[in-house]
Amino acid sequence: YTLEKDIQLAKTLPPNEVTRLEYELKEEWNEKMIMQLKDQVEVLEETTDILKEEIKITSAMIQDGTEADAMLDELNDKLEELKKRKPKTTVIVKEVEVSKKRKW
């Protein structure tokens, strides 16, 4: 058993045909995954902006000795909203009938 024999055998076999349905399912899955990733990136960017603002407020409080609890509470509320909005990842599984006959 060698890899070379498998390669030679594979060269003699007809190419696998990708059915239209298979192609469309893959394209649909790719599109959904891209949209989910886009949503996740937006949530991460918003979270980063809120955390930067919290750091700025906390830094100002330390330097000034002032209280800004209301501002921090508001930012924490925004973070909680983002957690609720976090997109869920879903996997699509669809059964596709494949012909067992090979064209030689």
Helices and strands as residue ranges (DSSP letters): H 3-12, H 20-64, H 69-85
